[in-house]
Amino acid sequence: MLEVVRPARNRALQREHRTVQLAVVGGGLAGVCCAITAARMGVRVLLVQDRPVLGGNSSSEVRLWVLGATSHMGNNNRWAREGGVIDEILVENLWRNPEGNPIFFDALLLEKVTAEPNICLLLNTAVHRVETSDDGRVRTIEAFCSQNETAYTIDAELFCDSSGDGIVAFLAGAPFRIGAESQAEFDEGFAPAAEYGSLLGHSLYFYSRDTGKPVRFTPPAFALENVSEILRFRELKASDSGCRLWWLEYGGRLDTVHQTEEIKWELWKVAYGLWNHIKNSGEYPEAENLTLEWVGTIAGKRESRRFEGDYILRQADVVEQTHFPDAVSFGGWAMDLHPADGVYSSEPGCTQWHPRGVYAIPYRCMYSRTVDNLFLSGRIISVTHVAFGSTRVMATSAHNGQAVGAAAALCLQMKLSPRQLTAPEHIHTLQQALLRRGQYIPGVRATLPNDLANTAALSASSTLQLSAFPPSSDTVALDTDRAMLLPLPNGPLPEFFLHLSSTDATTLRAELWIARQQGIYTPSHCVATYDLAVPNSPHPASFPIQFNASLNEPRYGFLMLRRNPALRVATSPMLVTGIIVLSRGVNPAVAKSSTQQPPDGIGVENFDFWLPQRRPFGGDNLAIGISPPLSAFAPENITNGFHRPYIGTNAWVADSEDKKPRLTLTWDQPVELRTIILRFDTDFDHAMESVLMGHGERAMPFCVRRYQICDDLGRLLHSSTDNHQTVNEIVLSKPARTRQLVIEILETHGGLPTIFGVSCFSEAVV
């Protein structure tokens, strides 16, 4: 044994000095997506995380599911799942972990980060000091790892604070806000009154497990003895666990930074008190065999500091879907505010008001307005308290993180500060860099420089001409309003044919609705109506519907069938990209009624919710015929710059009878190809909640599973045998010189062969 004895005065922590281009502080999903994006763009990144795992509130330490604009598929935001790195993570998690095991999600995040050679990861390492230069820039941060007793000094050209509480921004002197603004400051009618409170609290969850035999529970001495006051205003089921206990919240009246430990202790008291009530009150006999398997050890934080950028996003931007020339991300979760007293409040656990559609988030919200080299990401970006009620959720934060990662890479390449990147020509470059990596920015078209696919002639072995969703033997009652969301051409509306049965002679009211603007999927304007007389018919028969109306531009329309309990409509198992069946209804997880009815004067709109059903337990389309057929799936769609449904399907879809579907790109002269990017349909309408919920599918049916790529001589350039991801980026081992690129689809995961986009480059594109 080697023993070293030194005088106490000479002992010191081990120190390490790290110098990188970008230091990202905070390993939640925002920090993870920021770090991965920057690293893939060639930046040397140090990711500092003060916990033993990555993921923040999505990790196994907190166990909140990842959600964003899709909002449990409970709002009108169709095809709104975030793109890019967070999409890659959620799609992969669904493939590996459809049961929603939080441990597996931890491992996936660690795998994604450690797979990047440009990322150095420091876990269990907390920043505690920031040194700034005379001009206010962050020069150095210092951090300490409790597990290896090592102190780190970290130098970087740029810093990103994704820490949740904003430790770097706070210590660097960046201006920030805590709590709600007054209604008058930003004209926000939803800004809460003092009695509601101006901060959202923390939450802490528990999991239970059925042991198959009776289990006794003796509560710890600190467990809350009387939970009756809490349960006066909350519903508790013995089966509730994890983030279904989102309402187990406390701390909004306290300092949500410095009193976090006090808040956690109160939540522990409540959690053990609730479990004691479940086990020992006698009100839950179904809990006899349940044991308490897990209780969170750290609280999931909702709100603390919000730092000021050059723009502060506000309620009107969310509600009105403000256009921003520097849009780099988007949101769509409801403006979701909670009473500050949490479980001790007599108010509902949350008040949620949804926008009609997704809204853009500008780049100017993502850097400090005073600290010249400091980016902001995650829940600390520059927004008001009301807008924060929407932007705070993790998928939105992750999408913002990708925007910051790409911005940091461009700032380093072009030797610009974060603010200097706001010049229009630089914003365009940033937007295109994000779109090239799968990011979705509402209304912004990808026009990737040097993309050879844009100069190719496009052809296909077949193209779907959608004339019918063939009926099955199944029918659905018209016990609520139902609709098909269809990509319609400009000009006269097609004739539709419905397969209906009826218990009595009756009348069906059919209507054609559109939204008030392109890219929004909340019906606002009735274009035409048609009253169809339906005789008593026990078996489905075909009936025509001819609307006497036209559209002045291609757009999505809602073919609505109004409620009539005497009628049943035949359904079809045929699934087609960019078309979905909806019902007017409510998802209790995110709304209280099928119609959003806000109080007068709060600046929120009234509208109906039109919701899909999840596959594989629902989601069959209505059986309809369409004449003339919809021509919405041409191969030219793959280079139109939109890589998901928006205004149209933006997809090439092969005909169902095509046994060897192929998409061919042909050039007048031979081109040299090194990088090929394929974009597939992983159903952006699916929320893909990461934990707890569980899913009936591992892969999306529209996604191409097996394919091969050949050149003009039939030589194989690349093949894939088990794809489930949205974006496939293929870098050939050596350039291929060819006049043609032939993409042959060999198998999908169940739907019709579909491709959203193809890009080709002569170089390995960073």
ChimeraX attribute file (.defattr): number of C-alpha atoms within 10 A of each C-alpha:
attribute: neighborCount
match mode: 1-to-1
recipient: residues
	/A:1	3
	/A:2	4
	/A:3	5
	/A:4	5
	/A:5	7
	/A:6	8
	/A:7	6
	/A:8	7
	/A:9	6
	/A:10	6
	/A:11	9
	/A:12	10
	/A:13	11
	/A:14	11
	/A:15	12
	/A:16	10
	/A:17	10
	/A:18	14
	/A:19	15
	/A:20	18
	/A:21	19
	/A:22	29
	/A:23	28
	/A:24	30
	/A:25	29
	/A:26	33
	/A:27	30
	/A:28	27
	/A:29	32
	/A:30	34
	/A:31	35
	/A:32	30
	/A:33	29
	/A:34	33
	/A:35	36
	/A:36	26
	/A:37	27
	/A:38	26
	/A:39	24
	/A:40	18
	/A:41	19
	/A:42	15
	/A:43	23
	/A:44	20
	/A:45	28
	/A:46	25
	/A:47	24
	/A:48	28
	/A:49	28
	/A:50	21
	/A:51	19
	/A:52	13
	/A:53	19
	/A:54	28
	/A:55	27
	/A:56	27
	/A:57	22
	/A:58	23
	/A:59	27
	/A:60	20
	/A:61	25
	/A:62	24
	/A:63	27
	/A:64	27
	/A:65	23
	/A:66	24
	/A:67	24
	/A:68	27
	/A:69	30
	/A:70	27
	/A:71	24
	/A:72	20
	/A:73	25
	/A:74	25
	/A:75	29
	/A:76	27
	/A:77	27
	/A:78	28
	/A:79	21
	/A:80	27
	/A:81	28
	/A:82	30
	/A:83	27
	/A:84	22
	/A:85	24
	/A:86	26
	/A:87	23
	/A:88	17
	/A:89	20
	/A:90	25
	/A:91	23
	/A:92	19
	/A:93	24
	/A:94	24
	/A:95	17
	/A:96	16
	/A:97	21
	/A:98	22
	/A:99	19
	/A:100	21
	/A:101	18
	/A:102	21
	/A:103	15
	/A:104	18
	/A:105	26
	/A:106	18
	/A:107	15
	/A:108	20
	/A:109	22
	/A:110	16
	/A:111	11
	/A:112	15
	/A:113	21
	/A:114	14
	/A:115	11
	/A:116	15
	/A:117	13
	/A:118	20
	/A:119	22
	/A:120	19
	/A:121	19
	/A:122	20
	/A:123	19
	/A:124	17
	/A:125	26
	/A:126	22
	/A:127	23
	/A:128	12
	/A:129	15
	/A:130	20
	/A:131	16
	/A:132	15
	/A:133	10
	/A:134	8
	/A:135	9
	/A:136	15
	/A:137	19
	/A:138	25
	/A:139	18
	/A:140	19
	/A:141	22
	/A:142	18
	/A:143	21
	/A:144	22
	/A:145	19
	/A:146	13
	/A:147	10
	/A:148	11
	/A:149	13
	/A:150	16
	/A:151	20
	/A:152	21
	/A:153	18
	/A:154	21
	/A:155	21
	/A:156	20
	/A:157	19
	/A:158	24
	/A:159	29
	/A:160	31
	/A:161	29
	/A:162	33
	/A:163	27
	/A:164	27
	/A:165	22
	/A:166	27
	/A:167	20
	/A:168	27
	/A:169	29
	/A:170	16
	/A:171	16
	/A:172	22
	/A:173	16
	/A:174	19
	/A:175	16
	/A:176	18
	/A:177	16
	/A:178	16
	/A:179	19
	/A:180	18
	/A:181	18
	/A:182	18
	/A:183	15
	/A:184	9
	/A:185	9
	/A:186	16
	/A:187	15
	/A:188	22
	/A:189	18
	/A:190	22
	/A:191	24
	/A:192	21
	/A:193	12
	/A:194	10
	/A:195	9
	/A:196	18
	/A:197	19
	/A:198	24
	/A:199	26
	/A:200	29
	/A:201	29
	/A:202	26
	/A:203	28
	/A:204	31
	/A:205	28
	/A:206	23
	/A:207	19
	/A:208	19
	/A:209	14
	/A:210	15
	/A:211	11
	/A:212	10
	/A:213	9
	/A:214	11
	/A:215	14
	/A:216	12
	/A:217	14
	/A:218	11
	/A:219	17
	/A:220	11
	/A:221	10
	/A:222	13
	/A:223	21
	/A:224	20
	/A:225	15
	/A:226	13
	/A:227	18
	/A:228	11
	/A:229	12
	/A:230	18
	/A:231	14
	/A:232	11
	/A:233	15
	/A:234	16
	/A:235	10
	/A:236	16
	/A:237	12
	/A:238	18
	/A:239	15
	/A:240	14
	/A:241	19
	/A:242	21
	/A:243	20
	/A:244	18
	/A:245	19
	/A:246	16
	/A:247	20
	/A:248	23
	/A:249	31
	/A:250	26
	/A:251	25
	/A:252	24
	/A:253	17
	/A:254	17
	/A:255	15
	/A:256	24
	/A:257	16
	/A:258	10
	/A:259	11
	/A:260	19
	/A:261	13
	/A:262	14
	/A:263	25
	/A:264	22
	/A:265	17
	/A:266	18
	/A:267	26
	/A:268	24
	/A:269	18
	/A:270	24
	/A:271	22
	/A:272	22
	/A:273	21
	/A:274	24
	/A:275	23
	/A:276	22
	/A:277	21
	/A:278	22
	/A:279	25
	/A:280	17
	/A:281	11
	/A:282	11
	/A:283	11
	/A:284	15
	/A:285	12
	/A:286	13
	/A:287	21
	/A:288	20
	/A:289	16
	/A:290	22
	/A:291	20
	/A:292	17
	/A:293	10
	/A:294	14
	/A:295	18
	/A:296	20
	/A:297	14
	/A:298	20
	/A:299	23
	/A:300	24
	/A:301	22
	/A:302	22
	/A:303	24
	/A:304	24
	/A:305	24
	/A:306	27
	/A:307	28
	/A:308	25
	/A:309	25
	/A:310	16
	/A:311	17
	/A:312	19
	/A:313	26
	/A:314	19
	/A:315	27
	/A:316	18
	/A:317	17
	/A:318	28
	/A:319	22
	/A:320	16
	/A:321	21
	/A:322	16
	/A:323	14
	/A:324	14
	/A:325	14
	/A:326	21
	/A:327	24
	/A:328	30
	/A:329	27
	/A:330	26
	/A:331	32
	/A:332	30
	/A:333	31
	/A:334	29
	/A:335	24
	/A:336	20
	/A:337	25
	/A:338	25
	/A:339	27
	/A:340	25
	/A:341	22
	/A:342	26
	/A:343	25
	/A:344	18
	/A:345	19
	/A:346	15
	/A:347	16
	/A:348	13
	/A:349	21
	/A:350	17
	/A:351	17
	/A:352	19
	/A:353	23
	/A:354	28
	/A:355	29
	/A:356	28
	/A:357	25
	/A:358	27
	/A:359	25
	/A:360	23
	/A:361	27
	/A:362	24
	/A:363	29
	/A:364	26
	/A:365	25
	/A:366	33
	/A:367	29
	/A:368	28
	/A:369	21
	/A:370	19
	/A:371	20
	/A:372	19
	/A:373	24
	/A:374	29
	/A:375	29
	/A:376	32
	/A:377	34
	/A:378	32
	/A:379	31
	/A:380	28
	/A:381	33
	/A:382	31
	/A:383	26
	/A:384	26
	/A:385	31
	/A:386	27
	/A:387	26
	/A:388	25
	/A:389	24
	/A:390	26
	/A:391	32
	/A:392	24
	/A:393	25
	/A:394	24
	/A:395	29
	/A:396	28
	/A:397	30
	/A:398	31
	/A:399	31
	/A:400	33
	/A:401	33
	/A:402	31
	/A:403	29
	/A:404	32
	/A:405	31
	/A:406	26
	/A:407	31
	/A:408	32
	/A:409	24
	/A:410	22
	/A:411	21
	/A:412	17
	/A:413	12
	/A:414	12
	/A:415	11
	/A:416	16
	/A:417	20
	/A:418	25
	/A:419	21
	/A:420	14
	/A:421	23
	/A:422	19
	/A:423	11
	/A:424	12
	/A:425	9
	/A:426	18
	/A:427	19
	/A:428	20
	/A:429	19
	/A:430	26
	/A:431	27
	/A:432	21
	/A:433	23
	/A:434	25
	/A:435	23
	/A:436	20
	/A:437	20
	/A:438	21
	/A:439	25
	/A:440	25
	/A:441	25
	/A:442	22
	/A:443	14
	/A:444	16
	/A:445	15
	/A:446	21
	/A:447	19
	/A:448	20
	/A:449	12
	/A:450	13
	/A:451	17
	/A:452	19
	/A:453	21
	/A:454	20
	/A:455	14
	/A:456	20
	/A:457	14
	/A:458	20
	/A:459	16
	/A:460	19
	/A:461	15
	/A:462	20
	/A:463	22
	/A:464	21
	/A:465	18
	/A:466	18
	/A:467	15
	/A:468	19
	/A:469	22
	/A:470	16
	/A:471	21
	/A:472	14
	/A:473	9
	/A:474	14
	/A:475	20
	/A:476	15
	/A:477	18
	/A:478	19
	/A:479	14
	/A:480	14
	/A:481	17
	/A:482	26
	/A:483	26
	/A:484	22
	/A:485	23
	/A:486	19
	/A:487	23
	/A:488	22
	/A:489	20
	/A:490	12
	/A:491	12
	/A:492	14
	/A:493	21
	/A:494	20
	/A:495	15
	/A:496	20
	/A:497	19
	/A:498	22
	/A:499	21
	/A:500	26
	/A:501	24
	/A:502	22
	/A:503	15
	/A:504	13
	/A:505	13
	/A:506	16
	/A:507	16
	/A:508	18
	/A:509	15
	/A:510	22
	/A:511	19
	/A:512	22
	/A:513	21
	/A:514	21
	/A:515	19
	/A:516	13
	/A:517	13
	/A:518	15
	/A:519	20
	/A:520	22
	/A:521	26
	/A:522	23
	/A:523	22
	/A:524	15
	/A:525	12
	/A:526	14
	/A:527	17
	/A:528	16
	/A:529	18
	/A:530	16
	/A:531	13
	/A:532	15
	/A:533	12
	/A:534	19
	/A:535	14
	/A:536	14
	/A:537	14
	/A:538	13
	/A:539	14
	/A:540	19
	/A:541	15
	/A:542	15
	/A:543	15
	/A:544	14
	/A:545	19
	/A:546	18
	/A:547	19
	/A:548	13
	/A:549	13
	/A:550	14
	/A:551	15
	/A:552	9
	/A:553	12
	/A:554	15
	/A:555	20
	/A:556	27
	/A:557	25
	/A:558	26
	/A:559	21
	/A:560	23
	/A:561	20
	/A:562	18
	/A:563	17
	/A:564	17
	/A:565	13
	/A:566	18
	/A:567	25
	/A:568	21
	/A:569	23
	/A:570	26
	/A:571	23
	/A:572	20
	/A:573	17
	/A:574	18
	/A:575	17
	/A:576	20
	/A:577	25
	/A:578	25
	/A:579	16
	/A:580	21
	/A:581	21
	/A:582	24
	/A:583	21
	/A:584	18
	/A:585	20
	/A:586	19
	/A:587	16
	/A:588	11
	/A:589	11
	/A:590	20
	/A:591	20
	/A:592	13
	/A:593	13
	/A:594	19
	/A:595	15
	/A:596	19
	/A:597	14
	/A:598	16
	/A:599	12
	/A:600	10
	/A:601	9
	/A:602	14
	/A:603	16
	/A:604	24
	/A:605	16
	/A:606	16
	/A:607	18
	/A:608	19
	/A:609	26
	/A:610	27
	/A:611	23
	/A:612	25
	/A:613	16
	/A:614	17
	/A:615	14
	/A:616	10
	/A:617	8
	/A:618	11
	/A:619	17
	/A:620	24
	/A:621	23
	/A:622	27
	/A:623	24
	/A:624	23
	/A:625	23
	/A:626	19
	/A:627	14
	/A:628	13
	/A:629	15
	/A:630	17
	/A:631	14
	/A:632	23
	/A:633	27
	/A:634	20
	/A:635	27
	/A:636	16
	/A:637	22
	/A:638	26
	/A:639	23
	/A:640	16
	/A:641	20
	/A:642	25
	/A:643	27
	/A:644	27
	/A:645	23
	/A:646	21
	/A:647	21
	/A:648	22
	/A:649	25
	/A:650	27
	/A:651	29
	/A:652	24
	/A:653	28
	/A:654	26
	/A:655	18
	/A:656	16
	/A:657	10
	/A:658	14
	/A:659	13
	/A:660	13
	/A:661	23
	/A:662	21
	/A:663	23
	/A:664	20
	/A:665	23
	/A:666	20
	/A:667	16
	/A:668	10
	/A:669	10
	/A:670	13
	/A:671	19
	/A:672	16
	/A:673	20
	/A:674	19
	/A:675	21
	/A:676	24
	/A:677	17
	/A:678	17
	/A:679	23
	/A:680	25
	/A:681	26
	/A:682	24
	/A:683	23
	/A:684	20
	/A:685	22
	/A:686	20
	/A:687	22
	/A:688	27
	/A:689	23
	/A:690	28
	/A:691	27
	/A:692	19
	/A:693	15
	/A:694	15
	/A:695	20
	/A:696	12
	/A:697	15
	/A:698	18
	/A:699	24
	/A:700	24
	/A:701	22
	/A:702	23
	/A:703	26
	/A:704	30
	/A:705	22
	/A:706	17
	/A:707	19
	/A:708	16
	/A:709	20
	/A:710	18
	/A:711	20
	/A:712	16
	/A:713	11
	/A:714	11
	/A:715	11
	/A:716	12
	/A:717	18
	/A:718	15
	/A:719	17
	/A:720	14
	/A:721	12
	/A:722	13
	/A:723	19
	/A:724	26
	/A:725	22
	/A:726	26
	/A:727	24
	/A:728	15
	/A:729	17
	/A:730	16
	/A:731	17
	/A:732	15
	/A:733	10
	/A:734	13
	/A:735	17
	/A:736	17
	/A:737	15
	/A:738	17
	/A:739	17
	/A:740	22
	/A:741	24
	/A:742	22
	/A:743	23
	/A:744	20
	/A:745	23
	/A:746	18
	/A:747	20
	/A:748	21
	/A:749	19
	/A:750	15
	/A:751	20
	/A:752	24
	/A:753	32
	/A:754	25
	/A:755	29
	/A:756	27
	/A:757	25
	/A:758	25
	/A:759	20
	/A:760	27
	/A:761	21
	/A:762	17
	/A:763	16
	/A:764	17
	/A:765	13
	/A:766	9
